[in-house]
Amino acid sequence: MKKLLSTISLLFIIISFSVAQETIDMAMMQKIKDEGKNNSQITMIALRRQPLPRPGPTPA
C-alpha cells in the first residue's frame, strides 16, 4: 500500500511539473532589471538609515 501511494505521489509530482511550464518574457525581465539598476532608491534609503557619527569624549 505504501509503495502504491508513493508511486502515485511521484507520478502526480512529475505530471504537475510538466503541466506547469510557463513561457518566460525575457523583454519584461530585462525591463525589471533595468528599473532596479537605474531607478532604485535603495542606496539612498540605506544611507539615510545609518546612524550619523557622533563626537566622542575629548581626550584629557
C-alpha positions as CSV (number, residue, x, y, z in Angstrom):
1,M,0.0,0.0,0.0
2,K,2.8,2.4,0.9
3,K,4.6,1.6,-2.4
4,L,1.4,2.3,-4.4
5,L,0.9,5.6,-2.5
6,S,4.5,6.7,-3.1
7,T,4.2,5.8,-6.8
8,I,1.0,7.7,-7.2
9,S,2.6,10.7,-5.4
10,L,5.7,10.6,-7.6
11,L,3.5,10.4,-10.7
12,F,1.4,13.4,-9.5
13,I,4.6,15.4,-8.9
14,I,6.0,14.6,-12.3
15,I,2.7,15.4,-14.1
16,S,2.3,18.7,-12.2
17,F,5.8,19.9,-13.1
18,S,5.3,19.0,-16.7
19,V,2.0,20.8,-16.9
20,A,3.1,23.9,-15.0
21,Q,5.5,25.2,-17.7
22,E,5.3,28.9,-18.3
23,T,6.8,31.0,-21.0
24,I,9.3,33.5,-19.8
25,D,9.0,37.0,-21.2
26,M,12.7,38.0,-21.5
27,A,11.8,41.6,-22.5
28,M,9.9,42.1,-19.3
29,M,12.7,40.6,-17.2
30,Q,15.1,43.0,-18.9
31,K,12.8,45.9,-18.1
32,I,12.6,44.8,-14.4
33,K,16.4,44.6,-14.2
34,D,16.9,48.0,-15.8
35,E,14.3,49.5,-13.4
36,G,16.2,48.1,-10.5
37,K,19.6,49.3,-11.7
38,N,18.6,52.7,-12.9
39,N,15.7,53.9,-10.8
40,S,16.3,52.1,-7.5
41,Q,16.5,54.3,-4.4
42,I,17.7,51.6,-2.0
43,T,21.1,53.1,-1.7
44,M,19.7,56.5,-0.6
45,I,17.3,54.8,1.8
46,A,20.2,52.7,3.3
47,L,22.4,55.8,3.7
48,R,19.6,57.6,5.5
49,R,19.1,54.7,7.9
50,Q,22.7,54.7,9.0
51,P,23.4,56.5,12.3
52,L,25.3,59.7,12.0
53,P,28.8,59.7,13.6
54,R,28.6,61.5,17.0
55,P,31.5,63.3,18.5
56,G,33.1,61.2,21.2
57,P,34.6,62.4,24.5
58,T,37.6,64.6,24.2
59,P,40.9,63.1,25.3
60,A,42.3,64.6,28.5
